[in-house]
Amino acid sequence: MYMSPQDVTVVALLADPDAPTDIAQRMARVLSTRLADRSGQGRRFDVRVVSEPFTAGTEDPHTLMRRIKDRGSAEDWDIIVALTDLPLHSHGRKVVVDLSHEHGLALLSLPSLGGLRLQTRARRAVEEAVLGLAGPQDTGVEEPPRRQRHPGPFAGGRLTPVHPGQLGEEETADLRYVLSGPRGYLRVLLGMVRANRPWRLVPGLSKALAAALATGAVATVNSTVWSLADALSAPRLVIAMVGSVALMIGWLIVDAELWHRSAEGSPEARQKARLYNASTVLTVGIGVLVCYVGLLLVNMVWALFILNEQVFASTTREPMDATDYWTLSWFVASTATVGGALGSGLESDEAIRAAAYSKREQERRHMLQDDQGVQRMT
């Protein structure tokens, strides 16, 4: 490993484009100072951010570690910490981080950190990785041999349920931390949903939203809809809401071909497919729920502006009050969501995928489709 002169440790944050680069750039503002304070040995750190798609074409940790090693061989970097928003798997486990103390490398999978406080968790994980890789300065104490290093701070505390994982003999990494159990599965799942940023689905479905808003505007001034809304009980309104949201979610997933089908029959491949599909359902579901709430509020404002209480009362034979405004807006939002599902058919599949997935996940799915196409041709 290259070592910089004058007690300055050069740390490169090699980040995939999009969200990982944003996270790396934000943490780089404070990382040098925090590392120097935590090191406590008079050591200085020079943190550099390099944004490039180092995961292109693969999600195998062993291959990625080799790429990172090759990428840093011509640079004056002491330590490389690579950040990706792809979930990584090895030997049936979900990888949190791969470390190579011999080469000063770390590969961190951001989804393994969960969906909450991602910036803080990522910064802490990078700090632990850098300090572990940097080691003590010239103490004369012999370091533990390769593959016999003691578990570091990743193995407990705030990163639970993380524990050391299995490594192959030919791997570049000499220490790996993985997630296990239901808590680990849930943590990666929420991290994948966070990486997909489901709130981006709202502006990404412009045609569907236009259809939904048009449906809602027309339905709000329809006297038949007034009568239906007035006659519906709360349980039926809930059923209408759940049904319309489920229809929208299912239509988007089927129409845009978002469902992941594994070409392999191994248990690990099926497990990964279930994880990807669960993240798709949650991502699209959150996006649709945000759209639904938005439609509800827009319909409420529209009803307050346009409806005439006397005309409404002559149709329903009851005076209009705040409950009627709420019930009507709620029912119309469900009706408009169904209209939005039909309008989503006007969106291109690529536009929906771009709105539903992170950049790395889009590339992974493109690669999977290409591989399946080649297999069908052969």
VOPAGU-2260 file (C-alpha; in pm, 1 decimal, decimal comma):
REM VOPAGU-2260
SITE   aa  ch    i         X         Y         Z
SITE  MET   A    0       0,0       0,0       0,0
SITE  TYR   A    1     127,8     343,8     -96,9
SITE  MET   A    2     200,9     565,4     205,3
SITE  SER   A    3     200,0     942,1     177,7
SITE  PRO   A    4     485,6    1142,0     327,2
SITE  GLN   A    5     474,7    1381,4     618,7
SITE  ASP   A    6     221,2    1178,1     818,0
SITE  VAL   A    7     -61,7    1267,2     578,9
SITE  THR   A    8    -295,8     977,9     497,7
SITE  VAL   A    9    -473,7    1024,3     163,8
SITE  VAL   A   10    -823,7     877,2     172,6
SITE  ALA   A   11   -1013,8     837,0    -154,7
SITE  LEU   A   12   -1392,4     803,3    -140,1
SITE  LEU   A   13   -1467,4     616,8    -462,1
SITE  ALA   A   14   -1842,1     660,5    -508,3
SITE  ASP   A   15   -2092,7     542,0    -762,3
SITE  PRO   A   16   -2270,2     831,0    -938,9
SITE  ASP   A   17   -2592,7     980,2    -805,2
SITE  ALA   A   18   -2678,1     921,0    -435,8
SITE  PRO   A   19   -2343,9     764,3    -325,5
SITE  THR   A   20   -2153,5    1060,0    -469,7
SITE  ASP   A   21   -2384,7    1305,1    -292,2
SITE  ILE   A   22   -2328,6    1122,4      37,1
SITE  ALA   A   23   -1951,3    1112,8     -15,8
SITE  GLN   A   24   -1931,1    1482,3     -97,5
SITE  ARG   A   25   -2129,5    1578,6     211,4
SITE  MET   A   26   -1924,9    1363,1     446,2
SITE  ALA   A   27   -1596,2    1479,9     291,5
SITE  ARG   A   28   -1656,2    1828,5     432,5
SITE  VAL   A   29   -1604,8    1706,6     789,2
SITE  LEU   A   30   -1431,1    1371,6     747,1
SITE  SER   A   31   -1070,1    1495,9     757,4
SITE  THR   A   32   -1122,9    1676,1    1087,0
SITE  ARG   A   33   -1318,0    1392,3    1246,6
SITE  LEU   A   34   -1058,7    1133,4    1144,0
SITE  ALA   A   35    -774,8    1345,3    1280,9
SITE  ASP   A   36    -959,3    1395,6    1609,9
SITE  ARG   A   37   -1043,2    1027,6    1648,7
SITE  SER   A   38    -696,5     909,8    1547,2
SITE  GLY   A   39    -535,0    1107,6    1826,5
SITE  GLN   A   40    -182,4    1041,4    1697,1
SITE  GLY   A   41    -105,4    1371,0    1530,7
SITE  ARG   A   42    -199,0    1214,7    1197,3
SITE  ARG   A   43    -354,9    1423,8     923,8
SITE  PHE   A   44    -600,4    1303,3     660,4
SITE  ASP   A   45    -654,2    1430,3     308,0
SITE  VAL   A   46    -998,1    1318,5     185,9
SITE  ARG   A   47   -1073,3    1315,5    -186,0
SITE  VAL   A   48   -1402,0    1225,5    -360,0
SITE  VAL   A   49   -1390,0    1038,1    -690,4
SITE  SER   A   50   -1721,3     973,8    -866,7
SITE  GLU   A   51   -1725,9     694,6   -1122,4
SITE  PRO   A   52   -1941,1     386,1   -1195,0
SITE  PHE   A   53   -1704,9     123,9   -1055,2
SITE  THR   A   54   -1990,6    -128,3   -1013,6
SITE  ALA   A   55   -2086,6    -124,5   -1383,1
SITE  GLY   A   56   -2161,6    -474,2   -1508,3
SITE  THR   A   57   -2123,2    -662,7   -1180,2
SITE  GLU   A   58   -2238,4    -682,1    -819,4
SITE  ASP   A   59   -1989,7    -948,9    -708,9
SITE  PRO   A   60   -1788,4    -823,7    -407,4
SITE  HIS   A   61   -1473,3   -1013,7    -509,3
SITE  THR   A   62   -1475,2    -860,6    -858,4
SITE  LEU   A   63   -1545,9    -515,1    -718,8
SITE  MET   A   64   -1258,1    -537,2    -470,6
SITE  ARG   A   65   -1021,6    -626,1    -754,8
SITE  ARG   A   66   -1147,4    -328,6    -953,5
SITE  ILE   A   67   -1095,3     -96,4    -658,2
SITE  LYS   A   68    -744,5    -230,7    -607,8
SITE  ASP   A   69    -658,7    -183,0    -976,4
SITE  ARG   A   70    -812,2     164,2    -978,1
SITE  GLY   A   71    -593,2     280,4    -689,7
SITE  SER   A   72    -270,3     119,9    -809,2
SITE  ALA   A   73    -175,0     422,7   -1021,1
SITE  GLU   A   74    -285,0     684,0    -766,8
SITE  ASP   A   75    -125,0     830,4    -456,4
SITE  TRP   A   76    -404,1     701,6    -234,0
SITE  ASP   A   77    -327,5     533,2      95,6
SITE  ILE   A   78    -682,2     415,2     161,6
SITE  ILE   A   79    -977,3     367,4     -71,7
SITE  VAL   A   80   -1332,6     345,1      59,4
SITE  ALA   A   81   -1577,8     258,8    -218,1
SITE  LEU   A   82   -1947,1     344,3    -175,0
SITE  THR   A   83   -2227,4     185,7    -375,2
SITE  ASP   A   84   -2606,2     188,9    -345,4
SITE  LEU   A   85   -2632,0    -168,3    -474,7
SITE  PRO   A   86   -2708,6    -445,4    -224,3
SITE  LEU   A   87   -2417,4    -690,7    -226,2
SITE  HIS   A   88   -2440,8   -1063,7    -156,6
SITE  SER   A   89   -2184,8   -1333,9     -89,0
SITE  HIS   A   90   -2228,0   -1696,0      23,1
SITE  GLY   A   91   -2597,9   -1635,1      79,0
SITE  ARG   A   92   -2537,4   -1335,8     308,1
SITE  LYS   A   93   -2597,3    -964,4     263,1
SITE  VAL   A   94   -2262,2    -785,2     270,3
SITE  VAL   A   95   -2217,1    -470,7     477,6
SITE  VAL   A   96   -1848,8    -404,2     411,4
SITE  ASP   A   97   -1543,3    -581,8     270,9
SITE  LEU   A   98   -1204,5    -477,7     409,8
SITE  SER   A   99    -853,2    -543,2     284,4
SITE  HIS   A  100    -597,7    -429,2     540,8
SITE  GLU   A  101    -312,6    -544,3     318,4
SITE  HIS   A  102    -415,9    -313,4      33,0
SITE  GLY   A  103    -601,1     -42,5     230,3
SITE  LEU   A  104    -937,5    -106,9      65,7
SITE  ALA   A  105   -1298,0     -97,6     185,9
SITE  LEU   A  106   -1618,6    -166,4      -7,3
SITE  LEU   A  107   -1933,0     -37,8     166,8
SITE  SER   A  108   -2286,8    -127,3      57,1
SITE  LEU   A  109   -2507,6     167,0     157,7
SITE  PRO   A  110   -2840,1     -26,0     160,6
SITE  SER   A  111   -2700,0    -243,9     440,1
SITE  LEU   A  112   -2699,2      64,0     665,9
SITE  GLY   A  113   -3079,1      87,7     658,5
SITE  GLY   A  114   -3318,4     358,4     549,0
SITE  LEU   A  115   -3292,7     608,5     835,6
SITE  ARG   A  116   -3014,5     855,2     918,1
SITE  LEU   A  117   -2820,8     724,1     619,2
SITE  GLN   A  118   -2575,6    1014,8     602,0
SITE  THR   A  119   -2478,2     978,3     967,6
SITE  ARG   A  120   -2453,3     600,0     952,0
SITE  ALA   A  121   -2248,7     612,9     631,9
SITE  ARG   A  122   -2007,6     866,1     783,6
SITE  ARG   A  123   -1959,4     657,0    1095,5
SITE  ALA   A  124   -1905,1     341,4     890,8
SITE  VAL   A  125   -1646,7     516,9     672,9
SITE  GLU   A  126   -1469,5     651,2     982,0
SITE  GLU   A  127   -1451,3     303,0    1134,8
SITE  ALA   A  128   -1323,3     157,2     808,0
SITE  VAL   A  129   -1055,9     425,0     755,9
SITE  LEU   A  130    -928,3     411,3    1113,7
SITE  GLY   A  131    -920,3      33,1    1102,9
SITE  LEU   A  132    -730,0      30,9     774,4
SITE  ALA   A  133    -492,0     308,8     875,6
SITE  GLY   A  134    -385,2     126,7    1191,8
SITE  PRO   A  135    -131,9     260,9    1443,3
SITE  GLN   A  136     164,8     467,5    1330,5
SITE  ASP   A  137     502,5     292,4    1343,6
SITE  THR   A  138     458,1     134,0    1686,7
SITE  GLY   A  139     683,5    -158,8    1608,3
SITE  VAL   A  140     405,1    -400,2    1701,7
SITE  GLU   A  141     352,1    -673,3    1447,9
SITE  GLU   A  142       3,3    -669,8    1295,0
SITE  PRO   A  143    -218,2    -979,9    1300,3
SITE  PRO   A  144    -167,2   -1194,0     990,5
SITE  ARG   A  145    -408,3   -1195,2     701,6
SITE  ARG   A  146    -749,9   -1355,9     782,7
SITE  GLN   A  147    -671,4   -1360,7    1155,8
SITE  ARG   A  148    -767,4   -1003,6    1238,0
SITE  HIS   A  149    -994,9    -953,1    1532,5
SITE  PRO   A  150   -1348,5    -823,8    1468,8
SITE  GLY   A  151   -1355,4    -446,8    1481,9
SITE  PRO   A  152   -1630,3    -200,7    1569,4
SITE  PHE   A  153   -1849,9    -319,2    1280,6
SITE  ALA   A  154   -1928,0    -636,8    1472,0
SITE  GLY   A  155   -2159,0    -487,7    1730,9
SITE  GLY   A  156   -2318,4    -185,1    1888,0
SITE  ARG   A  157   -2496,6      41,9    1646,2
SITE  LEU   A  158   -2428,0    -183,7    1349,8
SITE  THR   A  159   -2595,2    -490,5    1501,7
SITE  PRO   A  160   -2703,7    -740,3    1358,0
SITE  VAL   A  161   -2366,1    -732,1    1181,7
SITE  HIS   A  162   -2106,9   -1003,4    1227,1
SITE  PRO   A  163   -1796,6   -1131,9    1044,5
SITE  GLY   A  164   -1879,2   -1331,4     731,5
SITE  GLN   A  165   -1726,7   -1605,8     522,0
SITE  LEU   A  166   -1442,1   -1531,5     280,4
SITE  GLY   A  167   -1300,5   -1734,2      -5,7
SITE  GLU   A  168    -930,7   -1811,5     -14,0
SITE  GLU   A  169    -874,1   -1618,2    -337,3
SITE  GLU   A  170   -1056,0   -1300,9    -232,1
SITE  THR   A  171    -882,9    -964,8    -201,9
SITE  ALA   A  172   -1066,9    -887,5     121,6
SITE  ASP   A  173    -929,5   -1019,5     449,3
SITE  LEU   A  174   -1231,6    -923,6     660,7
SITE  ARG   A  175   -1602,0    -913,9     576,0
SITE  TYR   A  176   -1905,5    -808,3     774,1
SITE  VAL   A  177   -2249,6    -936,8     679,3
SITE  LEU   A  178   -2610,2    -905,6     791,5
SITE  SER   A  179   -2820,9   -1200,5     898,9
SITE  GLY   A  180   -3165,1   -1283,2    1027,4
SITE  PRO   A  181   -3497,7   -1102,9     983,4
SITE  ARG   A  182   -3358,5    -776,9    1121,3
SITE  GLY   A  183   -3077,9    -786,0     869,0
SITE  TYR   A  184   -3323,4    -857,0     585,7
SITE  LEU   A  185   -3548,2    -568,9     692,9
SITE  ARG   A  186   -3251,1    -336,9     723,7
SITE  VAL   A  187   -3129,2    -405,5     369,5
SITE  LEU   A  188   -3484,4    -383,9     234,5
SITE  LEU   A  189   -3537,7     -40,0     387,0
SITE  GLY   A  190   -3194,8      65,5     262,7
SITE  MET   A  191   -3284,5     -39,9     -91,6
SITE  VAL   A  192   -3610,5     153,9     -76,4
SITE  ARG   A  193   -3420,5     456,4      54,7
SITE  ALA   A  194   -3168,8     424,2    -230,1
SITE  ASN   A  195   -3453,0     418,2    -483,8
SITE  ARG   A  196   -3588,7     744,8    -335,9
SITE  PRO   A  197   -3960,3     665,2    -388,6
SITE  TRP   A  198   -4066,3    1029,4    -363,8
SITE  ARG   A  199   -3917,9    1077,9    -712,4
SITE  LEU   A  200   -4202,4     864,8    -849,2
SITE  VAL   A  201   -4443,3    1158,5    -814,3
SITE  PRO   A  202   -4287,3    1394,6   -1072,9
SITE  GLY   A  203   -4187,6    1092,1   -1281,9
SITE  LEU   A  204   -4552,7    1003,0   -1347,9
SITE  SER   A  205   -4660,2    1330,7   -1505,2
SITE  LYS   A  206   -4910,9    1176,7   -1749,0
SITE  ALA   A  207   -5065,2     956,5   -1481,9
SITE  LEU   A  208   -5097,9    1253,8   -1248,0
SITE  ALA   A  209   -5256,6    1462,0   -1522,8
SITE  ALA   A  210   -5514,2    1186,5   -1583,3
SITE  ALA   A  211   -5579,5    1155,9   -1209,2
SITE  LEU   A  212   -5623,8    1530,4   -1162,7
SITE  ALA   A  213   -5859,9    1550,1   -1460,4
SITE  THR   A  214   -6063,1    1256,5   -1326,4
SITE  GLY   A  215   -6079,7    1417,8    -983,8
SITE  ALA   A  216   -6186,4    1756,9   -1120,0
SITE  VAL   A  217   -6472,5    1605,6   -1318,6
SITE  ALA   A  218   -6581,4    1367,9   -1041,7
SITE  THR   A  219   -6595,8    1648,4    -783,7
SITE  VAL   A  220   -6874,5    1829,7    -973,9
SITE  ASN   A  221   -7069,5    1513,1   -1059,5
SITE  SER   A  222   -7396,1    1481,5    -865,9
SITE  THR   A  223   -7390,2    1100,3    -889,0
SITE  VAL   A  224   -7051,9    1100,7    -717,2
SITE  TRP   A  225   -7198,8    1326,3    -446,1
SITE  SER   A  226   -7472,9    1075,1    -377,6
SITE  LEU   A  227   -7232,5     781,9    -374,2
SITE  ALA   A  228   -6990,3     955,2    -140,4
SITE  ASP   A  229   -7272,9    1051,8      94,0
SITE  ALA   A  230   -7400,6     693,7     103,5
SITE  LEU   A  231   -7066,9     520,1     158,6
SITE  SER   A  232   -6965,3     420,4     510,7
SITE  ALA   A  233   -6611,8     465,4     643,8
SITE  PRO   A  234   -6518,6      94,3     595,1
SITE  ARG   A  235   -6625,3     110,6     231,1
SITE  LEU   A  236   -6425,6     428,8     178,9
SITE  VAL   A  237   -6120,7     251,2     325,5
SITE  ILE   A  238   -6179,7     -45,9      92,5
SITE  ALA   A  239   -6207,0     192,0    -204,3
SITE  MET   A  240   -5881,9     361,7    -103,8
SITE  VAL   A  241   -5691,9      35,2     -54,7
SITE  GLY   A  242   -5830,4    -109,0    -376,6
SITE  SER   A  243   -5741,6     194,4    -588,8
SITE  VAL   A  244   -5389,1     218,8    -443,5
SITE  ALA   A  245   -5331,8    -155,8    -492,6
SITE  LEU   A  246   -5459,6    -130,7    -850,5
SITE  MET   A  247   -5222,1     156,8    -922,9
SITE  ILE   A  248   -4925,7     -29,2    -769,7
SITE  GLY   A  249   -5002,6    -350,8    -957,3
SITE  TRP   A  250   -5059,6    -171,7   -1286,7
SITE  LEU   A  251   -4730,8      17,3   -1266,7
SITE  ILE   A  252   -4532,3    -295,8   -1179,6
SITE  VAL   A  253   -4692,5    -508,8   -1452,1
SITE  ASP   A  254   -4709,5    -245,0   -1725,5
SITE  ALA   A  255   -4349,6    -127,0   -1678,0
SITE  GLU   A  256   -4221,5    -483,8   -1620,6
SITE  LEU   A  257   -4072,6    -399,7   -1282,3
SITE  TRP   A  258   -4111,5    -752,9   -1143,3
SITE  HIS   A  259   -3775,9    -928,0   -1107,9
SITE  ARG   A  260   -3759,3   -1281,9   -1246,6
SITE  SER   A  261   -3442,8   -1473,9   -1174,9
SITE  ALA   A  262   -3303,7   -1690,6   -1452,7
SITE  GLU   A  263   -3130,5   -1906,9   -1192,4
SITE  GLY   A  264   -3297,4   -2165,1    -972,9
SITE  SER   A  265   -3058,3   -2155,5    -678,7
SITE  PRO   A  266   -3188,0   -2065,5    -330,2
SITE  GLU   A  267   -2958,3   -1761,1    -321,9
SITE  ALA   A  268   -3095,5   -1634,8    -655,4
SITE  ARG   A  269   -3454,3   -1681,5    -535,8
SITE  GLN   A  270   -3372,1   -1500,3    -212,6
SITE  LYS   A  271   -3225,3   -1206,9    -404,5
SITE  ALA   A  272   -3529,8   -1199,1    -635,1
SITE  ARG   A  273   -3763,7   -1182,0    -335,4
SITE  LEU   A  274   -3559,1    -897,7    -189,4
SITE  TYR   A  275   -3559,6    -700,0    -514,4
SITE  ASN   A  276   -3934,3    -752,0    -563,3
SITE  ALA   A  277   -4012,3    -651,5    -206,4
SITE  SER   A  278   -3813,2    -330,6    -253,7
SITE  THR   A  279   -4001,0    -264,9    -579,7
SITE  VAL   A  280   -4342,0    -305,1    -415,4
SITE  LEU   A  281   -4244,9     -80,3    -124,1
SITE  THR   A  282   -4085,1     181,5    -350,8
SITE  VAL   A  283   -4384,2     200,9    -584,9
SITE  GLY   A  284   -4626,6     175,9    -292,0
SITE  ILE   A  285   -4474,5     472,7    -110,0
SITE  GLY   A  286   -4471,9     675,7    -430,2
SITE  VAL   A  287   -4837,6     595,3    -501,6
SITE  LEU   A  288   -4939,1     679,0    -142,9
SITE  VAL   A  289   -4767,8    1017,1    -175,9
SITE  CYS   A  290   -4963,7    1072,7    -498,7
SITE  TYR   A  291   -5286,1     968,8    -323,8
SITE  VAL   A  292   -5237,0    1213,5     -37,7
SITE  GLY   A  293   -5158,2    1487,1    -288,6
SITE  LEU   A  294   -5476,0    1410,4    -484,1
SITE  LEU   A  295   -5678,0    1413,3    -163,0
SITE  LEU   A  296   -5552,6    1759,8     -71,0
SITE  VAL   A  297   -5601,6    1896,9    -423,3
SITE  ASN   A  298   -5955,0    1757,7    -437,6
SITE  MET   A  299   -6033,5    1911,7    -100,1
SITE  VAL   A  300   -5919,9    2256,0    -214,9
SITE  TRP   A  301   -6106,2    2215,9    -545,2
SITE  ALA   A  302   -6427,1    2111,4    -364,6
SITE  LEU   A  303   -6406,6    2406,7    -125,6
SITE  PHE   A  304   -6366,4    2639,9    -421,0
SITE  ILE   A  305   -6617,5    2502,7    -670,3
SITE  LEU   A  306   -6904,6    2338,7    -483,8
SITE  ASN   A  307   -7228,8    2518,3    -411,2
SITE  GLU   A  308   -7378,0    2407,8     -80,5
SITE  GLN   A  309   -7738,4    2463,9    -191,8
SITE  VAL   A  310   -7696,6    2255,9    -508,0
SITE  PHE   A  311   -7523,6    1981,1    -308,9
SITE  ALA   A  312   -7802,4    1981,8     -47,4
SITE  SER   A  313   -8073,7    1960,9    -315,6
SITE  THR   A  314   -7909,4    1643,2    -448,4
SITE  THR   A  315   -7821,2    1468,8    -121,7
SITE  ARG   A  316   -8118,9    1613,9      72,8
SITE  GLU   A  317   -7880,5    1702,5     356,3
SITE  PRO   A  318   -7698,3    2028,9     436,0
SITE  MET   A  319   -7330,6    2021,9     344,0
SITE  ASP   A  320   -7079,5    2030,6     629,4
SITE  ALA   A  321   -6706,4    1968,6     681,3
SITE  THR   A  322   -6759,4    1591,8     696,2
SITE  ASP   A  323   -6919,7    1597,2     351,0
SITE  TYR   A  324   -6623,6    1785,5     206,2
SITE  TRP   A  325   -6383,8    1531,3     356,5
SITE  THR   A  326   -6586,9    1225,9     249,3
SITE  LEU   A  327   -6630,3    1354,7    -105,2
SITE  SER   A  328   -6259,8    1440,7    -140,9
SITE  TRP   A  329   -6161,8    1100,1      -2,7
SITE  PHE   A  330   -6388,2     910,3    -243,7
SITE  VAL   A  331   -6285,3    1125,2    -539,0
SITE  ALA   A  332   -5916,5    1065,5    -458,8
SITE  SER   A  333   -5978,6     689,1    -487,9
SITE  THR   A  334   -6164,9     736,5    -816,1
SITE  ALA   A  335   -5891,8     965,6    -948,8
SITE  THR   A  336   -5622,2     712,5    -854,3
SITE  VAL   A  337   -5792,9     454,5   -1077,7
SITE  GLY   A  338   -5792,7     713,9   -1355,7
SITE  GLY   A  339   -5425,5     773,7   -1288,6
SITE  ALA   A  340   -5356,4     400,6   -1323,3
SITE  LEU   A  341   -5508,9     409,0   -1669,3
SITE  GLY   A  342   -5316,8     725,9   -1751,7
SITE  SER   A  343   -4989,9     562,7   -1649,2
SITE  GLY   A  344   -5019,1     350,7   -1962,1
SITE  LEU   A  345   -4920,6     663,8   -2154,4
SITE  GLU   A  346   -4587,6     676,5   -1971,9
SITE  SER   A  347   -4290,8     498,4   -2129,2
SITE  ASP   A  348   -4149,4     200,1   -1940,5
SITE  GLU   A  349   -3813,1     375,5   -1923,2
SITE  ALA   A  350   -3967,7     683,5   -1761,9
SITE  ILE   A  351   -4134,3     471,3   -1492,4
SITE  ARG   A  352   -3813,7     275,7   -1424,3
SITE  ALA   A  353   -3614,1     598,9   -1403,0
SITE  ALA   A  354   -3863,5     732,3   -1149,3
SITE  ALA   A  355   -3880,0     409,8    -945,5
SITE  TYR   A  356   -3514,5     303,4    -925,7
SITE  SER   A  357   -3173,5     441,8    -841,4
SITE  LYS   A  358   -2921,7     480,1   -1121,6
SITE  ARG   A  359   -2726,4     168,4   -1017,1
SITE  GLU   A  360   -3044,1     -39,4    -990,7
SITE  GLN   A  361   -3153,5      71,2   -1338,4
SITE  GLU   A  362   -2818,5     -37,8   -1481,1
SITE  ARG   A  363   -2836,6    -369,6   -1293,7
SITE  ARG   A  364   -3178,8    -442,8   -1442,0
SITE  HIS   A  365   -3064,9    -343,0   -1791,4
SITE  MET   A  366   -2773,1    -583,7   -1757,0
SITE  LEU   A  367   -3006,4    -860,6   -1635,8
SITE  GLN   A  368   -3241,6    -807,9   -1931,0
SITE  ASP   A  369   -2950,2    -816,8   -2174,1
SITE  ASP   A  370   -2820,8   -1141,2   -2022,0
SITE  GLN   A  371   -3162,9   -1302,6   -2040,7
SITE  GLY   A  372   -3198,5   -1189,9   -2402,5
SITE  VAL   A  373   -2865,1   -1347,6   -2491,4
SITE  GLN   A  374   -2965,9   -1672,1   -2316,6
SITE  ARG   A  375   -3292,2   -1688,9   -2515,2
SITE  MET   A  376   -3105,3   -1632,9   -2840,5
SITE  THR   A  377   -2859,0   -1911,7   -2764,7
